[in-house]
Amino acid sequence: MTENAVAAEVVVRELLFTPESRADPYRRYHRPRELAPVFRSDELQAWPLAHLHGRRARIADSRKAAGFP
């Protein structure tokens, strides 16, 4: 994992798991987009997608919907 992906994962964990971030996530949203818009999070067992375009592509990819990695 790159340094940027590690830093992005820290921010994503803060967004998901700290009360402060959950209460006001908007001021932190830009950081994952800047650091690593798409990366594999081993801790979350997921691919956090920081951009709307990435989310749309993921949803549209039928292989991903079928459970392929």
C-alpha positions as CSV (number, residue, x, y, z in Angstrom):
1,M,0.0,0.0,0.0
2,T,1.3,3.4,-0.9
3,E,1.9,6.2,1.7
4,N,-1.1,8.1,0.3
5,A,-3.3,5.0,0.6
6,V,-2.2,4.5,4.2
7,A,-3.0,8.2,4.9
8,A,-6.3,8.0,3.1
9,E,-7.2,4.9,5.2
10,V,-6.6,6.8,8.4
11,V,-9.0,9.5,7.2
12,V,-11.6,7.0,6.1
13,R,-11.4,5.3,9.5
14,E,-11.8,8.7,11.2
15,L,-14.8,9.4,9.0
16,L,-16.5,6.1,9.8
17,F,-15.6,5.5,13.4
18,T,-15.1,8.8,15.3
19,P,-18.1,10.7,16.7
20,E,-16.6,14.1,15.6
21,S,-16.2,13.0,12.0
22,R,-19.6,11.4,11.9
23,A,-21.2,14.6,13.3
24,D,-19.5,16.8,10.7
25,P,-17.9,14.7,7.9
26,Y,-17.9,17.3,5.2
27,R,-14.7,19.1,6.2
28,R,-12.8,15.8,5.9
29,Y,-14.2,14.5,2.6
30,H,-11.6,16.2,0.4
31,R,-8.6,14.4,2.1
32,P,-9.3,10.8,0.7
33,R,-10.0,12.3,-2.7
34,E,-6.6,14.1,-2.7
35,L,-4.6,11.2,-1.2
36,A,-6.0,8.1,-2.9
37,P,-9.4,8.3,-4.6
38,V,-9.6,4.5,-4.8
39,F,-7.6,2.1,-2.7
40,R,-7.9,-1.4,-1.1
41,S,-8.5,-1.2,2.6
42,D,-7.4,-4.5,4.2
43,E,-8.7,-3.4,7.6
44,L,-12.2,-2.6,6.2
45,Q,-12.1,-5.4,3.6
46,A,-13.4,-2.9,1.1
47,W,-12.5,-0.5,-1.7
48,P,-13.4,3.0,-0.4
49,L,-14.3,5.2,-3.3
50,A,-13.9,8.9,-2.7
51,H,-15.4,10.1,-6.0
52,L,-18.9,9.9,-7.3
53,H,-17.5,8.7,-10.7
54,G,-15.8,5.8,-9.0
55,R,-19.0,4.8,-7.2
56,R,-21.0,4.9,-10.4
57,A,-18.4,2.8,-12.2
58,R,-18.3,0.3,-9.4
59,I,-22.1,0.0,-9.5
60,A,-22.2,-0.3,-13.3
61,D,-19.5,-3.1,-13.3
62,S,-21.6,-6.3,-13.2
63,R,-18.5,-8.3,-12.3
64,K,-18.1,-6.4,-9.1
65,A,-21.8,-6.8,-8.3
66,A,-21.4,-10.5,-8.7
67,G,-18.8,-10.7,-6.0
68,F,-15.6,-10.7,-8.0
69,P,-12.7,-8.9,-6.3
